[in-house]
């Protein structure tokens, strides 16, 4: 594998994910940001069930990134030999989806959120969030088609659409 392969998470990050998965315990974290609103409000506590099996499309998942945990909904997954290691995620409150994520960076599903002094299941994407804009659905379809061709193409499209606000990830093992 070349040193510029952007899809190889660093060994330290992979080791951290493996350790969390082997613990067999749910993890609690706090959401910082409005990208999953209205399903999960900014500042809410969430529970994550670390596991290796990939949840189904539509499930809210926790992704381990170099900057910390990100909770977004699983929007699509690759099915061809060249892209089956990748998924697309998107926050309910966002128009654009995230760049392709290697499945080994998905810690597990977000099983609950703390609301009104009790733990509740994460609701499905609300009709309001689904109707945020037809552009969101159209763009997700374009990125999904790009992912079908190659994950790097999908990543480049997302970076371009975000006008450089997401820097290219250059992880080296």
ABEGO torsion letter per residue (X at the ends): XBAABAABBBAAAAAAAAAAAAAGBBBBBBBBEAAAOAABBBGBBBBBBBBABBBBBGBBBBBBBAAEBBBBBBABBBABAAAAABBBBBBAABABBBBBBBAAABAEBBABBBBGGBBBBBBBBBAAAAAABAAAAAAAAAAAAAAAABAAAAAAAAAAAAGGABBBBBBBX
